[in-house]
């Protein structure tokens, strides 16, 4: 049995068509990277990646880049505790995909530790709550700020943007002299 590893696929927007394809059909991008890594036996004929051999975790789109995450050989994955510290600590293979003259160019690095990616995967599980399972699809492009209504914990960074916005609004409020308000506004 192979050791568990996480694959982070990075597709920059230099090639708009490739960037769009990574967002709209991330499973096909996973298939291309698996073949490049010589994991041909893991390539799914139906582009579904939901087994312990290859599990599609998330696709996240920003204005300039799409990130795709999948786990290989992670038999210990458990959706119910994937948001907890100490979970999702896997070595990471980074695969950068770009468009060449005659097809895709895929560059990879050997597996290395990445606490940042493990933290992000835990955060995604936390933000999406108990009922929504992988794969997660998160869109930040064009100024979109995702809102998560049912996070697993109350102390999560999924509330960072709304709380920051609220704090900015509160700081912008000025003390109001209630005696100068029209009577209609007084309650």
C-alpha positions in Angstrom: 0.0 0.0 0.0 1.3 3.4 -0.9 1.8 6.1 1.7 -1.0 8.8 1.8 -0.2 12.0 0.0 -2.1 15.1 -0.9 -2.0 16.6 -4.4 -2.3 20.4 -4.9 -3.0 21.3 -8.5 -2.4 25.0 -9.4 -3.7 26.5 -12.6 -3.0 30.2 -13.2 -5.1 32.4 -15.4 -2.4 33.0 -18.0 -4.4 30.6 -20.1 -8.0 31.6 -19.6 -9.3 28.5 -21.3 -7.3 26.2 -19.1 -8.2 28.2 -16.0 -11.9 27.9 -16.9 -11.5 24.2 -17.5 -9.9 23.7 -14.1 -12.9 25.4 -12.5 -15.6 23.8 -14.5 -14.2 20.3 -14.8 -11.6 19.8 -12.1 -11.9 16.0 -12.2 -10.5 16.1 -15.8 -7.5 18.1 -14.5 -7.1 15.5 -11.7 -7.0 12.7 -14.4 -4.3 14.5 -16.3 -2.1 15.0 -13.2 -2.6 11.4 -12.1 -1.4 10.2 -15.5 1.6 12.6 -15.3 2.5 11.1 -11.9 2.2 7.6 -13.3 -0.8 6.7 -11.2 -2.7 5.5 -14.3 -4.5 2.8 -12.3 -6.2 5.6 -10.2 -7.6 7.4 -13.3 -11.4 7.2 -13.1 -13.2 6.3 -16.3 -16.2 8.4 -15.1 -14.2 11.2 -13.6 -15.5 10.5 -10.1 -12.9 10.6 -7.4 -14.5 9.6 -4.2 -12.6 6.5 -3.0 -9.7 6.2 -0.5 -7.3 5.7 -3.5 -8.2 9.1 -4.9 -10.5 11.5 -3.2 -11.4 14.9 -4.7 -11.4 17.3 -1.8 -11.9 20.8 -3.2 -11.6 23.3 -6.0 -11.1 26.9 -5.1 -11.2 29.7 -7.7 -9.6 33.2 -7.4 -9.3 35.9 -10.0 -5.8 34.7 -11.0 -5.6 31.0 -10.1 -7.6 27.8 -9.5 -6.5 25.4 -6.8 -7.6 21.8 -6.9 -6.9 19.4 -4.0 -7.2 15.6 -3.9 -5.9 12.9 -1.5 -4.2 9.7 -2.7 -4.3 6.6 -0.6 -5.7 8.3 2.5 -7.6 5.4 4.1 -7.8 7.3 7.4 -9.9 10.1 5.9 -13.0 10.7 8.1 -15.4 13.5 7.1 -16.7 13.8 10.7 -13.3 14.7 12.2 -11.5 16.3 9.2 -11.9 19.7 10.7 -9.9 18.9 13.9 -6.3 19.8 14.6 -3.9 16.9 13.8 -6.1 15.7 11.0 -5.3 16.2 7.3 -1.5 16.4 7.9 -0.2 14.8 4.7 2.8 15.4 2.6 1.9 17.5 -0.5 2.8 17.0 -4.2 2.4 20.4 -5.9 1.5 20.1 -9.6 1.5 23.3 -11.8 -0.5 23.0 -15.0 -0.1 25.4 -17.9 -0.9 25.4 -21.6 2.0 24.6 -24.0 2.0 24.8 -27.8 1.2 21.2 -28.2 -0.8 20.4 -25.0 -0.6 20.7 -21.3 2.6 21.3 -19.4 2.6 19.7 -15.9 5.5 20.4 -13.5 5.5 18.6 -10.2 7.7 18.6 -7.0 8.4 15.8 -4.7 6.1 15.4 -1.7 6.9 17.9 1.1 5.2 18.9 4.3 2.7 21.7 4.1 1.0 22.8 7.3 -0.7 25.7 5.4 -2.6 23.3 3.0 -3.5 21.0 5.9 -4.9 24.0 7.8 -6.8 25.1 4.7 -8.4 21.7 4.2 -9.4 21.5 7.9 -10.9 25.0 7.6 -12.9 24.0 4.5 -14.4 21.1 6.4 -15.2 23.4 9.3 -16.8 26.1 7.2 -19.0 23.8 5.1 -20.5 22.2 8.2 -21.6 18.7 9.0 -24.0 17.9 6.1 -22.0 19.1 3.1 -19.4 16.6 2.0 -16.4 16.8 -0.4 -15.7 17.9 -3.0 -16.1 21.5 -1.9 -16.4 24.2 -4.6 -15.4 27.7 -3.4 -15.5 30.8 -5.7 -13.7 34.0 -4.8 -13.4 35.3 -8.4 -14.8 38.7 -9.4 -14.9 39.9 -5.8 -17.2 37.2 -4.5 -16.9 36.5 -0.8 -18.4 33.1 0.1 -20.7 33.0 3.1 -20.9 29.8 5.2 -24.2 29.5 7.2 -23.6 26.3 9.1 -19.9 26.0 10.2 -19.0 23.2 12.5 -17.5 25.5 15.1 -18.3 29.0 16.1 -14.7 30.0 16.2 -13.8 29.7 12.5 -12.3 31.9 9.9 -15.4 31.5 7.8 -16.8 34.4 9.7 -13.7 36.6 9.2 -15.1 38.7 6.3 -18.6 39.3 7.7 -17.1 40.1 11.1 -14.5 42.4 9.6 -17.2 44.2 7.6 -19.4 44.5 10.8 -16.5 45.9 12.8 -15.7 48.5 10.1 -19.4 49.6 10.1 -19.5 49.8 13.9 -16.3 51.9 14.0 -17.8 54.2 11.4 -20.9 54.9 13.5 -20.8 58.2 15.3 -22.5 59.1 18.5 -25.9 60.6 17.8 -27.5 63.2 19.9 -31.0 61.7 20.3 -32.5 65.1 21.1 -31.8 66.3 17.5 -33.5 63.3 15.8 -37.0 63.7 14.4 -39.6 62.2 16.6 -40.5 59.5 14.0 -37.0 58.0 14.4 -37.1 57.8 18.2 -38.3 54.5 19.6 
